[in-house]
């Protein structure tokens, strides 16, 4: 099967470009974990990554979490298509708006994924990211500014806008606590269980 245009663009990036991207993600997560403490008790941290643009990021994610949390990490990567991740461990083809197999997790993490989810299902992804957590776990959703500051529902790249206001209203309706943390290109929406 042929890779999507988006995945082809990532596959064409150099290892140096991807390493720089991993470092940016690490700096975002350092900032988040300086403000939010993981309150799970396991010796091994179970992390579910929702969506991944390139197979080289899979090990990068694992190293980031192990470096920050100072514990071994068991990382699972879930994506609606997985051809671009072939050869990596714990890759599961799955629609992340649906209950996750292998739950519960200590951390669920998405990085600029919500804009690839149709607006009517974006809240399902948030809700599912929390229901997949162990008590004391954290769901982390990072968004770029242009994803949630646009007034158009459809973005120029064919993805969808994220209505942060609507998502926060729905979270409040079902009593899910959240925190917004500014990051380099936008913000991180942190949900606690």
Secondary structure, 3 states (H helix, E strand, C coil): CCCCHHHHHHHCCCHHHHHHHHHHHHHHHHHHHHHCCCCCCCCEEEEEEECCCCCHHHHHHHHHHHHHHCCEEEEEEEECCCHHHCCCCCEEECCCCCCCCCCCEEEEEEECCHHHCCHHHHHHHHHHHHHCEEEEEEEEEEEEHHHHCCCCCECCCCCECCCHHHHHHHHHHCCCCEEEEEECCEEEEEEEC
